[in-house]
């Protein structure tokens, strides 16, 4: 397949020479200098079919297939008079096959006052409107289909929307968020016939500070026809198959003017989580996929009158998981080889997300906002672990039976007030007060059996842990625009963070382990300023922050005080000589303060090989970062990035490792370390026929570790290559989407090293025959670490659209050859490990999904 790709690239070399674009240049009529950022709008009769802009050299390109449809082209610039290219001129270019359109001269707009010519500033806010009011879309055409090159839009593989190659920052309906912010997935369910128009707003004026930005923002607003300001739509999916595999899901949406309500229900055991896609995609999982997922999501949004906006959402979720894992582990320092088999059954339930937001707008200058979020999660898990441990002096066989329950409650309340000054646009002050509480209760019972050589040992351990964290904070911010191209922002924060931790241990053989109880209280005081200045092609942004931490630790009856003072700096310089070139240089000095999971061992679970504990005396870590991003383009957009990180007081592990004993580690400030990486992204457009994406990256990482009181400066290097494409072999019949990933890692320990190699080839063969689509998803994987493993596996699917694409019937097959056998490879500061999880065997599932709405 890769040979085919390379041959296709070579054979397509002459494609670049073909004239598939009409090209021209826009210049100033008086000076003949190029004019950048001119808007070119192509009309077909009265409908906008394409919109583009001239680059920094005044050049523009228009695809021939679009140019030939046009009946009028409008060239618009804020600083020059408009120019129209009418149908007769367009026809002449087309009939003569004149792909070089030549120069288009625009006359400057100017105002003569006392012999001083004042021209328009470089600030702009352009609005393009694609009129769809007279379009008679079929009811089966969804809005998502309009986000295509025909209208200047496209979406990347992550769902991010672009217009004329520029990222869309906001996507709204009738000027407001539509069932979530920038929720592009929903438009696959809403018919295009509901649209009156598409508004595209491009501006280089910052909406908060009223200053000019170097990078313009694109906002897209979908305006609905008045009769469709009330509607309901959604989709349902269901399926059942062998091995009792099933799927039942439904999404329902209803809106009426400013009111929006949605309800999503889902239950499945085919490893698609709590998502409810129109067509479920069965995929392989590096971890176990024997999971039953159930979830419910309710959302409600409404604008009450003109002053109140209410948003509410709550999600209920339950996951049960059963698997067997096999682990190989090699301790590099004490030369121990271990094999662990674990049979695990777990259940996670609760409310992973609930939010309430209330905005009250007093007037255009004053807004108050109340936000509240709550989460609750409960984990119940039963594990049975068998260990085989081999060292230079002994062989040990052990069994650990583990039962644990963990509950987590979190509540965050935030109250914010924003005042904008009428005396100066962009000047504002906002004050935010918040309180967060997080409570974790964990209980665990462990039954242990050990056989070391001829010595038998059996005992139990019961452990109860409780952590409570409360955070109160007040923030104030004052923004002052200094000119149209610069602003300064002053901010201050006071935060009080208190953590209370208690750990109780009971055992019939580990009676020497004491109970642990301590409190940690931090008072953070932050003062800082942010300055931003935009020049013609350069943007400068800098932030200086002074941060003080007044810490109080109480362990039993002993109290200690520590004070930390740090100065942080964030500097960014952007240079954009044209739309096709971009250089950004960053320098950042940051201070990272320890989190609750590092200060306590609330997340530590009993293990016979290795246990990690918290450290209440942990100090902050500092990091100096330099990063360079360079984007350049000839025919394609290439991005080169490089980053260097220099740490001091770096967080790492302090390990006590003794043969035939449980290794104990805690998080500590180990010392200095350096990380670095260099990467290149090369998207190749092969003659407009298909794209090839090539990514390469090399990274170096230092992870200093203390082992038995000796400092080990462990380090590693990783080399990653990724090549992917999508190619239509026979038009509307056969396409392929191959991806090749190569990862090589080498990690150096004090007296040894470890190699990890991963090669992965995946593909999608899509064949369309007689209204049916047949997809095959092959996967080839090679893993090398402690041992080596090669696997070839494949999934498949057959589907057909029904009822004018409103319905679909599908059959999917998982692991057609019963051969999936994936291995996860990891390295840590003192050991390397490989883990293999059990997965569901081959199954087939048949299903049906249907999109519904009342839009006619």
N, C-alpha and C positions, 0 to 999 in steps of 0.2 A: 504493500500500500504506500509506504514512504517512497519507494522507487517510482511508483506511478506519479506521486506528487512532484518529485524532482523533475521527471521527464516532462510533466505538464508545464512546469515553470520554464524550462529551457525552450520547449516548443512554443511557448507563448511570448517569447522575447520580442517578436515583431509586432505583437499586439499594441505595445505602447506607441508604436509609430503610427498606428491608425488614428485618423481624426474622428473620434467619437464625441468631441465637444466643440461647440462654437465658442470662440475666444475673442475678447476685446479688452480695451483699456480705456479708462476714464481719466481725463486730464482737465486742468484749469485752462479756460479759453484764453486768459490774458498771459499766464506765465508758462503754460504747457507742462506744469508740474503735476505729478499724479495725485489723484484724490482717493484717499482710503475710506473704507466704511460707507461707501455709497450703496444705497438699497436699490436692488433691481427686482421689480415685481412683474411677473409674467401673467398676463390675463388670457384666458380663452373665452372670448365674448366678454361677459361681465364677471366671470369667476376667476379668482386667483388660483393658479395651478402650481406656481413655484415662486420661491423667494430666496434671493441670495445677496451677497455683499461683495464689494471689491476689496482686494487685499491692500497691504501697505504700499504696493507699487501701482495701485490703480487697476490691476488686472482682475478679470473675472472669467469663469468658465461656466457654461451651461450645457448640460447633456443634450445631444442632438435629438433624442426622442422627445424631450420636453420642449426644446426650442421649436420644433416643427409643429407642435400643437398650438403655439402661441399666436394670438391675433394682435396683441399690443404689449409693449414693454415700457414700464415707467422707471426712469432712473431718478432717484431722489437723494438729496443731500441737504443737511440742515444749513450748510454754509453756502450753497449754490442754488441757482434756479433749476427747477425740474426740467427733465428732457423726456420726450416720448418718442419711441420707435414704433411707427404704425405698421399696419398689416401689409401695405404695399412694399415697404422696405424689407420687412421680414421675408415676404415671398421672394423678393429679388435675391436675397442672400441664399435662400433654400434652393431655388431653381438653378443658381449658378454654382452650387456646392461651394460657396465662399465661407469656409469655416473660420477664417481670420476676419473678424468684423471691423478691425481697424480701431481708430481713435474716436471717442465720443467726448466732445468739448462742452463743459458746463461753465456758465457765467456766474461770477461771484455775486453774492448778496452783500451789499454794503450801504452804510448810511453816512452821508457827508455832513460833518458838523465842524464848522470853522477850520476847514482844510484837514481835519483829522478823520481818517477812515476807521470806523469801528466795525469789525466783523464779528460774526457769531462765534460764541465760545465753543470749545470742544465737548461741552456737555450735551447729551442728547437723550431723548426718550422717544423712540420710534414705535409706532403701532402698525402692524399689518393685520388685515382682516381677510380671512378666507370665507367668502360668502357661500353658505350651503343651503340657503333658504329655498332655492329653486331646484336643488338636487332631489331627484326621486330615487333615493336609495331603496333597495329591496330590504324587506324586514329582516332578512338573514344576515345583512351586513352590519357588523358591530363597529363601535367607535374605535376599538383597538386596531381595526384594519385600516383606518385613516392615518394611523401613526406609521406611515410608510414613506418611501422616497417620493411617491407621487405628489405629496404635499410638503416635502422638505423635512419630514420627521424620520427618525428611526430609533429603535430601542436596542440596547446592548444585552448581553446574555444575563445581566443582573437585573434587567427591567428598567434601567435608567433611561429616561427619554431625552433625545437630542433633537435640536432643530437647526438645520444647516450646519451640522457638525458641532454646535455649541450646546452645552449641558443646560437642560431646563431645570431651573431651581424650584419653581412652583407650578403646580397643575391644579386648577380650580374649576368649579362649575358654578356659573352665575356669580363669580367673584368670591366664592367661599369654598372651603375644603369639602370634599365629597366622600363621605364614609372613610375618613382618615386622611392624613396629609400625604399627598403625592402617591395615592394608592392606584398605580397604573393597572393592576390586575383586574380591577372591577370593570374596566371598560370593554372587556371581552364578553360581558353579559348585557351591555346596554346598546340598543340599536342606534345606528348612525342617523336614522331618519328623525330622531328627536332633536338634532342639532340645527340651530339657526345659523351659527357661524363659529369660527375658531379665531380668537384674538391672540396675536403674538406680540408681546411687549418686550422690547429690548432697550435697556438703559445702562448707562455707566454712572448713574447717580445713586449713591447709597441711600436706602430708604430710612435708615436710622440717623445718620450723621449729616445727610444732605451734602455729601462731598463727592467729588469725582473719583471713580475707581478705575484701575488699569484694566481690570477684567469685567466686561459687561455681564449683566445677568439677563436671563431669558425667563419670562413668565408667560404661561399659556393659560388662557381662560376659555372654557367651552360654554358658549351661550346656548341655552335650550330654547326651543320654540315655546311660546307662551302656553300652548295647550298641553305641553308635556312637563309643566312645572309640578305635576303630581303623577306619580307612577309607582309601580311595584315590579320587581324583577328578581331573578336569582337562578339557582340551578340545583338539581338533585342528582345524586349518583348512588348506585348500589351494585353489588356484585357478590358472587359466591363461587367457591371452587373446591378443589381437592384439599385434603388435610384440614378441612373445616376453615379455610381462609375466607374472609368476608370483608365487606366494605359497605357502610351506609353513611351517607353524609348529605347535608343540605345547607345551602346559604340563601337566606331571604333578605331582600332589601326593599324598604319603602321610604319614599320621600314625598313631602308636600310643602312646596315653597321652601322655607328655612328649616323645616323639621325633617330629621333623618332617623330611621330605626332599622337596625339589622339584627338578625338572629342566625347563628351558625351552630349546627349540630354535627357531630362526627363520632363514629366508632369504627375501628378497623383493627385487623391484626396482620397487615401486610407491610408494616414498617414505613408508613408515610406520615407518621406523627399525627398531629392534630390539624394538619392542613387539609383543605377540601378542594383540590384542583378539579377542573372540569373533566380532565382525563388523568386518572392516577398513573404515576410512573413508578413501576416496580424497579428497584435498584438494589445492587449489592451493598452490603454494609461491612466496614472493617471491624465493627463490634457485632454483638449478637443482634439478630433481627427478630427474635421470637418475643415480640412485644405486642400487648393489647393496649390500645390507646382510646380513651373516651374523653370528649371535651364538649363544652358549651360556651359560646361567646355571645353576649348581649351588649349592644351599643345603642346609645341614644344621644343625639345632638339637636339643639334647638336654639334659635334666636327668638327671645321673648321681647316683643316690642323692638325698639331701636337701641336699647341700652344693655340688655342682659343676654349673655351667651352661656348656655349650659351644655356641658359634655359629660357623659357618664358611660363607663364600660365595666363589665365584670366577666371574668373568665373562670370556669371551673374545669379542672383537668385531673384525670386519673390514668396512670400508666402502671401496668404490671409486666414484669420481665423475668424470664427464666432462661438460664444459659449455663453452659459448662465452658470454662477457660483452662488452657494449658499454658504455663509460663516456664520459659527457660531463663535463668539468670546467672550471670557470672560476676562475682565481686572481684574487682581488679586488684584491690590492695591486699586483701587477706587470702586471695586465691581460693575461693569457694564456689562450687558449681551447684546450683539448686534447680529442682524441678517441682513445680506446684500445680496441682489440679484443684479447681474450685467449682463446686456446684452451688449456684446462687439462685435465690428466688426473692424478688423485691417488689414492693408496691409503693408508688409515690402518688399522693393525692393532695388536693387542696385547692386554693385560689391563687394561682401564680401571678395574677394581675387583676387589679381593680383600681379604677381611677375616677375621680370626681373633679371637674374643673368648672369654676364659676367666674365669669368675667363681667364686670359692671363698668360701663363707659359713662362717666358723668357728662363729659362733653368731648370735643375733639382733642382736648389737651390733657385730660385726666382719666386714668384707667386704674381700676383695682382688680386684682386677680387672686382667687383662692384655689389652691390645688391640694388634693389629698389622694394618696395612693396607699393601698394595703395589700400585703401578700401573706399567705399562710400555706406552708408546705409540711407534709408529714411523710417520713420515709420509714418503712418497715422492711427489714431485710434479714434473711436467714442464709448463712453461708456454711458450707462444709468444705474445708481445705485440707488436702493431703500434701505433705512436704517430703521430698527426698533431698537431703543435703549431704554433699560429699566435700570433705576437706582433706588436707595432707595427713591428718592424724585420726580422723574418725568418719563414720557414716551414721547419719541420723535419719530416722523415719518418724514423722510426727503427724498428728491429726488435730485440727482446730475446728471446733463447732462454735459458731458465732451467731448470736441473735442481738439485733440492735434496733432501736427506735429513735428517731430524731424529729423534733418539731421546731419550726422556725416561724416566728411572727415578726413582721416588719410594718411600721406605720410611718409615713412621712406627710407632714402638713407644712404648706408654704403659703405665706401671704405676701403679696407684692403690690406696691403702689408706684405708678409711673406718672410723672408730670412733665409735659412738654411746654416750653416757654413760647408765648406768642411773640415776644420781642425779637426772637431770633430763631429761624428754622434750623432744626438739628440740635439745639440746646435742650438738654433734658436732665432730669434727676430721677433716680428710682431707688427705692428702699425695699429690701426683702428680709423677712423674718421667717425662720423655719425651725421645726423640731422633728427629729427622727428618732425612733426607738426600734431596736432590733433585739429580740430575745430568742435564744437557741437553748433547747433542752435536749440532752442526749443521754440515753441509757444503753448499756451494752453488757452482755453476759458471754463469757468465753470459757469453754471447756477444752482443756489441753491434755494430750497424751504424747509423750516423747519416748523414743527408744534410741539411745545413743550407744553404739556398740552393744554392750550387754546390760546397760543401765536403763531401768524403766522409771519414768516419772509421770505422774498425773496430778493435775490441780485445776482449780477454776479461778477466774478473775471476774469481779463485777465492778463496773465503772459507771459513775453518774456524773455528768458534767452540765453546768448551767452557766450561761453567759448572757449578760444584759448590757446593751450599749445605748446610751442616750446622748444625742447631739443637739445642742441649741446654737443657733447662729443668727447674726444680723449682718446684712451687707448693705452698703451704700455706694452709689455710683453717680458721678456727675460728668456729663459729656458736653464739650464745648467745641463747636466747629470754629477753626481759626480762619479759614478761607473756603473757597469752593473746592479746594484740593487738599485740605488737611484738617485734622481735628486732634484734640487731646482729651483723654478720658481718665479721670481720677477715680480710684476705687479704694474701699477699705472694708475689712471683714473682721468681726470678732466671733470666734467659735469656741464653745466649751464642749469637750468630748470626754465622757466618762464611761469606762468599761469595768464591770464587776464580774469576777470569774470565781467559780468554786468547783472543785474536783474531789470526789469521794471514791476511794478504791477499797474493795473488800476482796480478800483471797485467803485460801487455806495454806498457801505456801509463800506468798509475797507480802507477809505482814509488815515488813520493814518499809514498805512504800507509804509515805505520809499523805494525808489529805492536803490539798492545796487550795488556798484562798487568797486572792489579792484584788486590789482596786487600782486602776490607772486613770488619772485625770489630766487632761491636756487643755491648756488655754492657748489658743492660737490668735495672734494679732497680725493682721496683714494690711500693709499700706502699699499702694503702687500707682503707677501712671502708665498709660498707653498713648503713644503718639503715632500718627499715620500721615504720610505726605505722598501725594501722587504727582509726578512730573509727567512730561509728555509720553515717555516710554518706560519710565522707571517708577516703581512704587516702593516706598520705605515704610516699614512698620516695626516699632520697637516697644517693648514692655519691660518695665523695671518694677520688681516687687521685693519689698522687705518683709520677711516672715519671721516671727518670734514664736517659740513654743515654750511655755512654762509648764513643766511636767512634774506631777506628784505621783509617786508610787507608794502603795501601802501593801505590804505582805505580812500577814498576821498583824503584829503590833509595831512592826518596823516601818518607818516612813522615810523616804528619800526624796530629794528635790533635784531636778536637773533643768537647766535652761539651754535652749538651742536658738541661735540666731543665724539666719541665712539670707543672702541676697541672690535673687533669681533674675535672669535676664533672658529675654526672648527677642531676637532680631531676625527680620526677614527682608530680603531685597529681591524684588521682581524686576526683570528686564524683559520687555516684549517689543522687539523691533518690528515684528509683524505678527499676523495671525498664525503663521507657520513656524515661528521661532519663539522660544520661551526659555528663559534662564532664571532659576530661583536659587538663592543661597540663604541657608538658615543657620543661625547659631542659637543654641538654647542651653541655658544652665538651669537645671531643675533640681528641686529637693523633694524626695519621696519619703513620706512618713509611714511608719509601719501600720498595717491594718490589723483588725481584730484576729483574723486567722493566723497572723504571724506572731502576735503577742501571746496568744493562748493556743492550747492544743485541742480546741473544740472540734476540729475536723480530723483529729488523729484517731485511727481505729487500731485495735490490738492486732499485732502481726508477729509471727515467730521469727521472722528474719530482720525486720527493719521497722522502726517506729520514729516518727517525726514529732517533736514537741515544739511548743511556742516559747517565746523569750520575752518576758515583760520588760526587760532592760534593753531592748533593741533600740538602736539610735537611727536617725534618719540617714538615708542614702542620697548621695549627690551624683549628678551625671552632667557632663558637658558633651553636647551633640553638635556636630557640623554635618550639614546635609546639602547636597547640590543636585538639583533636577534640571536637566537640559532636554528640551524638546526641539527637534529640528525636522524639516520636511523638504523633500524634493517632490517626488511623486507620492510619498507615503509619510506618515507621522511616526517618527522614531523618538523614543524617550530613554535617556540615559540618566541613571541616578546612582549616587554614591553617598555613603553615610559612615561617619566615624563617631563612636561613643567611648568616652573615657569616664570610668566610674571611680568613685572613692567611697570608702565605707560600704562597699557593695554587699548586698544581702547574699548569703550563701549558707552552706550547711557546715556545722561543726559536729563531726561524727566520731563516736567511740565504737571501734570495730574490733571485736575479740572473737577468735574462732570458737564455735560451739556456744556462743552467747548471742542474745538478741542485740542487734546493733541499735544504738540510740543516737539520734541526731536532733539538733535544734537549730533554728534560724539564728544567724549571727552576722555581725559586721566583719567580714573577712578581710577586706583590704581593697587594693586597687585592681582594676581589670579594664581590658580594652576589647571592644567589639567593632567590627567593620564589615561593610558589604558593598558590592558593586553590581548593578543590574542593568540590563538592556532589554527594551521591549520594541519589537519590530513587526508591525502589521504590514503585510505585503498585499497589495491589490493587484492581482494578476489580470491586467487588461480589462478590468471591470467585470470579469467573469466570476471570480471567486477570491476569497481572502485566505491568506495564510498568516497565522499568528505565531511568532517565535519569541519566547522569553528565555533569558539566561540570567543566572545570578550566582555569585560566589560570595560566601560569607565566612568570616572568621570570628570565633567566640572564645573568650576566656572565662572560665568559671573556677576561681580559686576556692579551695575547700580545705578545711582543717580536718585531718584524720589522725586520731590518736595523738593530738597536740602538735602534729607536724603540718606545716602549710604546704599544700599541694597546688601548684599552679597548673591545673588541668586546662587544656584548650582543645579546640576542634575546628575543623574546616568543612564546609558543605558546598557542594557544587550542584546546581539544579538547572536542567534544561527542559523546556516545554515547547512542543510543536503541535499545532492544531490547525484544522481547516474545515471547510464545508464546500463540497463540490457536487454540482449536478452533472452526472455522467450522461444520462439521456433525459432530455427536457421533459418534465412532468411525469417521468417514469422512474428513474433511479438516481438516488443521491447518496453520498457518503459523508461522514463527519469524523475522520480519524483524529486521535490525539495520542501523542507519545510523550511520556514523562520519564526523565532519567535523573535520579538523585544519588549522589555519592557523598558519604560523610565519613570522615576519619577523626577519631577523638583520641587525644593523647593523655594518658595518665602518668603518674610519677615514674613508673618503671615498665609500662606496657602501653598498648594502643588497641583500638577496636575499629573495624571497618563495617559500615552499613551501606549496602547497595540495594536500590529499589529501581526496577524497570517496569513500567506499566504502559501497555498499549490498550486503548479502548476505541470503540468505533460505533457508529450507527449506520446501518444499511437500511435505506428506506425505499421500498418498491411499491409503486402504484399500479394496480391491475384491476380493471373492470370495477371502478368505484371503491375498491378495497385498498387499504394501505397496509403493507406488511413491513414491520420493523424488526431488525435483529441487532442486539447490543452485545458484541463479543468483548471479552476482557481477558487479557494475558498479563500475568504478573509474576515477576521474579523478585524474591527477597533473599538477602544474605545478611546474616548477623552471626549469632552463635552457631546456628545451623542455616541451611539453605532450603528454600521452598519455591517451587514453580507451579503455577495453576493456570488452567485455561477454562473459562466458563462463559456462559451466554444466556441472556434473557431474550424473550421474543414477544411480539405483540401483533395482533391483527385487529383492524378497526375499520368501520365504515360510518360515514355521516348519513343521517336520516332527517327527514322533515326539514329540508332546506338548511342543513347544518345546525338545526336546533337540537337535534338528538344525535347520539352516537352509540353504537353497539361495539363492544370490544372484547377481545380475549387476550389475556396476558399469561405468559409462562415464565416462571422463575427458575433459574439454574437448570436449563434444559438437559444438561449432561450430568447433573448431580456431581459437579466437580469443583465447586467453589471452595477454596481452602486458603484463606488470606492470613498473612502473618504481619503483626504490628511490631515495629522495631523502635526501641528507645535507648537513649544513653543518659546516664545521670552522672553527678560528680564522682561517684565511687563504684558504680556498676553499670553493666549493660543488660538489656533484657529483651526477649521476644515473647509476644503473647498471641495466642490463637484462640478465637472465640467460636463456639458452636453456632451454626446457622441452620435455619429451616431447610429441609431438603426440597427437591423439585415439587412444584405444584402448579396448577393451572387455575385461573379464575376468569369467569365470564361476567360481564357487567354491562350496564346501560346508564347513560347520563342524559339529562335533558335540561335545556335552558328555557326559562319561562319569563314572560313579561306581559303587561297589559298595554303596551305601546303599539298602536296600529296607525 
